[in-house]
C-alpha cells in the first residue's frame, strides 16, 4: 500500500489550501484515513480523520471549523480542505490509513494507522 500526499505550498495567513492523499495497492472499504502534522520542533499531532464509510469525521480542536476532511471512495482519495490558515498551521502534513475499524477513542492515535504517506510541506507566512 502506498499513500501519495500532495497539495502543500507556501501561502499567506488567511489563505486556503487543499491537500490530497491517494492510496494505491489496496482499495479501502473500511477503517479510516487520517491527517497528521509535524511542525518545526514539535511532535507529530493528529489533525483530522474520516471513516471510509463516510459516516463520521473527527478534528483536532485547533482546526475544527477551519479544516474539512472528505473522501472520494471511487478514487481512493482523501482530501483536507484548509481554510483561514494561520502561521501555527505550518507543518509537514502526513496522511495515514487504518485498514480496519478504529474505535472512537483511538481515532486520534498514530498507532491506529498502519500506512503512512511521505508528507507534504505547508508553510503559512506573510
N, C-alpha and C positions, 0 to 999 in steps of 0.2 A: 504494500500500500504506500502510495506517495501522495503527499499533500503539497500543493503548489499555491503559495500565497503571493498576491501582488496587489498593487494599488497604492502603495505608500508614496510619500513625497514630502516636499517642503512647502508648507502653507503658512499664511498669516493667521494670527488669532481671530477667531470668529468664522473661519472658513470651514469648508466641508471636504471630506474625502470618503471614498467607498473602497473598502478592501474586499478582495475576493479570495476564496480558497477552494480550489478544485481537487477532488480526490480521484485518484486513478488506481487501478489494480483491484478494486473492490467496489461494489455497489452497496451503499449503506441503506438499510431499511429500518433499522432500529438503532438504539443508542443515541448519542448526542454529538454535536460538534461545538467546540468552544473556541473562544479567542482569549488569549492571554497576552500580557505585555511586560516588558522589562525596560524600565527607564534607566538613565545613567546612574550608576552607583546604587541601584535598587534591586531588590529581589523580584523575580517574576511574579506577577499577580493576575488574578482572574479578572476578565473584562465582561464577557457575555457568553451565553450558551443557548443552544436551541436543540430540542429533541428532533430527531429525524421525522417523527410523526407530525411535527409542526404544531403540536398542541400547546406547548409551553415554551416560554423564553425566560431567561434569567439574566440579571445585570448586577454589576457591582454598583454600590451606591454612588460612586464617583462619576459614573457615566449614565446612570438612569435618567431618562428624559432627553438625553442628547444623542445617544447611540441607539441604533436599531439593528438587531441581528435577524437575518432571514435566510431561507434556503430554497433552492431550486432542485428538487429531487431528480428531475429529468436530466439535469446537467451535473448532478452530484457535486453541487457547488453551494457554498455558504457565503453570505455577504455580511459585511459590517459597515453600515452607513454611519458615519461620524459627522455630526453637525456641531456648530458652536465650539470648535476646537480651542483648547486652551494650551498655553505653554507646558503645563504639567501633564498633558497627554503625550508629550514627546517620549517616544519609546520604540523599541523593536517589537512589532506585533507578530505573534505566533498563532497559527490555527492548529487545532488538535482534534483528534477523532476518538470517540469512545465507541467501539463496535457493538457493545452490548448495553442493556439498560443500565442507567445510572440512577441511583436513588437520589432524592432531592437533597439530602444532607451532604452528598458527595459531589454535587454538580460543579462546585467551585474548586474542587481539589484536583491538582495536577495528576495525582496518582490514578484518577479515574480514566485518564486519556492515554491510549496505547500508542497512537501515531501522532507525529508532530511534523509540521512544516518547517521550512528553513527560516522563516521570519522576514518581515518587510519593515523598513525603517519609516517612521512617521516623525517628522520634525515640525513643531509649531513655533514659529518665531517671527517677530517683526523685523 
